[in-house]
């Protein structure tokens, strides 16, 4: 990869919403800045943290394009503020407990450079625990309304990048969402029929830790998902949807065998099943905060 000519790299805008996540925030920031991507716009929108988050942000102030700490209306509001301010060619947001993989921004840039009309790039990703231990990886099965609305979508939110034009065409982030903000946005993004591409390279890791799940947030998430399903008249018990999902799961499995080999694919699948069994959670890919 030629990292010496910044003009060949499209400007990538990354927004990190932050609120009292000092335990993981520095790791998130480092995962972005340590890539030394030559045309990066990094914005951190803090919701008025009362822990040491602000001190951490200030340590990197000279490398951050913009940051602010002020009370807001939650995660979606923070992300919308950041993306509305962003000036890049490519957008994404990275929560303050998630991380980008090494060189992921260069991978994203090359994909957009090689596909000039590309609107959405969805990559693979992985799950990590509080101590950065790898749990398992996952790949998106597809990019359309039916797959996104189903529990079979398996997209990784921080592994999805989209052009500025696509973001605006889809209407941007809905600031009224509390949990399903990216889920709802991605469905609208897919409905625009903008050209998309799925790549089987890990672009990010999503962190699973005790604070990501509470009964209160689960209830809010369920209500928001119900309203979204209702809006699109979605019922995954429909036989048409079941056949569609079955086809995509088989295609997904064959792609993994092609890219990773059958032994690696079976080993990774076994690891995921074992993790779900040990944690008692067989719906781990259904993120409460989407």
C-alpha positions, -999 to 999 in steps of 0.1 A, spaced: 0 0 0 14 34 -9 10 56 21 32 84 8 7 102 -14 -22 115 7 -40 129 -24 -47 93 -36 -65 85 -4 -102 96 0 -110 116 31 -125 93 57 -146 108 85 -149 87 117 -172 98 145 -169 84 180 -199 91 204 -186 91 239 -202 91 274 -185 77 305 -166 49 288 -131 59 300 -122 22 305 -123 15 268 -121 50 251 -83 52 248 -82 18 231 -108 30 206 -90 62 199 -57 44 194 -73 20 170 -81 49 147 -51 72 151 -24 45 151 -32 36 115 -17 69 104 -42 71 76 -31 102 57 -65 117 50 -84 112 82 -110 133 99 -117 121 134 -144 136 155 -153 127 191 -187 139 203 -189 135 241 -222 137 259 -209 154 290 -189 126 306 -182 128 343 -154 102 345 -119 106 330 -130 105 294 -123 142 288 -88 139 302 -82 110 277 -96 130 248 -74 160 256 -43 138 255 -51 132 218 -65 167 210 -37 176 186 -46 145 164 -83 148 167 -100 170 140 -128 180 163 -141 172 197 -167 186 221 -182 177 254 -217 188 261 -250 174 271 -270 158 243 -300 135 238 -280 103 237 -259 82 213 -279 88 181 -279 126 187 -241 125 192 -235 105 161 -258 127 140 -240 159 153 -207 144 143 -217 131 108 -236 163 101 -203 182 107 -181 157 89 -165 168 56 -151 135 43 -159 114 13 -165 83 34 -184 81 67 -185 57 96 -190 58 133 -171 38 160 -185 35 195 -163 43 224 -158 6 234 -152 -8 199 -120 -8 178 -109 -8 142 -85 -35 130 -50 -26 118 -49 -10 83 -87 -12 80 -89 24 68 -65 17 40 -85 -13 30 -117 8 30 -101 35 9 -88 11 -17 -122 -5 -21 -138 29 -27 -110 40 -50 -114 8 -71 -152 12 -72 -160 48 -80 -198 44 -77 -196 24 -45 -220 37 -19 -218 11 9 -190 -12 20 -197 -39 46 -168 -58 60 -164 -87 84 -157 -82 121 -151 -100 154 -163 -100 189 -139 -93 218 -144 -92 256 -134 -66 281 -98 -76 279 -95 -76 241 -97 -114 240 -111 -126 207 -144 -145 210 -155 -152 174 -158 -136 140 -187 -130 118 -195 -119 82 -224 -100 68 -248 -123 48 -259 -97 25 -271 -61 21 -308 -56 15 -339 -49 35 -349 -85 41 -315 -96 54 -310 -66 75 -345 -69 91 -338 -106 99 -318 -120 128 -296 -135 101 -280 -103 89 -249 -105 111 -235 -72 100 -210 -55 122 -219 -19 127 -183 -5 129 -174 -25 98 -199 -6 76 -186 24 57 -207 46 34 -201 75 11 -212 110 22 -237 110 -8 -252 78 4 -255 90 40 -274 121 29 -295 102 4 -307 78 31 -316 107 54 -289 103 80 -291 90 115 -325 93 132 -316 112 165 -348 99 182 -335 63 182 -320 51 215 -309 15 207 -315 6 171 -301 37 155 -278 19 131 -302 -9 124 -329 16 114 -305 37 94 -290 7 75 -324 -5 64 -330 30 49 -296 29 34 -302 -4 17 -336 8 4 -318 35 -16 -305 7 -39 -271 24 -38 -243 1 -50 -229 -19 -22 -201 -44 -17 -194 -70 10 -158 -80 17 -146 -109 39 -119 -90 57 -122 -80 94 -125 -42 96 -135 -39 133 -141 -56 166 -172 -51 187 -167 -54 224 -190 -74 246 -189 -65 283 -213 -63 312 -223 -27 305 -236 -34 270 -266 -52 283 -293 -42 308 -329 -51 311 -340 -15 306 -321 -11 273 -333 -45 261 -369 -34 266 -363 -1 247 -345 -21 219 -374 -45 216 -399 -17 213 -378 1 186 -374 -31 167 -411 -38 168 -418 -3 154 -393 -9 126 -408 -43 117 -442 -28 118 -432 0 95 -418 -24 69 -445 -50 74 -419 -76 82 -426 -111 94 -397 -136 93 -421 -165 96 -432 -159 61 -421 -189 39 -406 -165 13 -383 -150 38 -373 -183 53 -362 -196 19 -344 -164 12 -325 -166 45 -317 -202 40 -302 -195 6 -281 -167 20 -269 -188 49 -257 -215 25 -240 -189 3 -224 -174 33 -210 -207 45 -196 -215 10 -180 -181 8 -162 -188 42 -150 -222 29 -137 -205 -2 -119 -177 17 -107 -196 48 -108 -234 39 -132 -259 53 -112 -267 85 -108 -231 96 -145 -225 88 -156 -254 109 -132 -245 137 -145 -209 139 -181 -221 138 -174 -245 167 -158 -217 187 -189 -195 183 -213 -224 192 -192 -232 223 -191 -195 234 -229 -192 230 -234 -224 250 -211 -213 278 -227 -179 281 -263 -192 276 -268 -167 248 -277 -182 214 -287 -148 200 -254 -130 206 -254 -115 171 -286 -96 179 -269 -66 195 -289 -48 221 -275 -15 210 -273 -24 173 
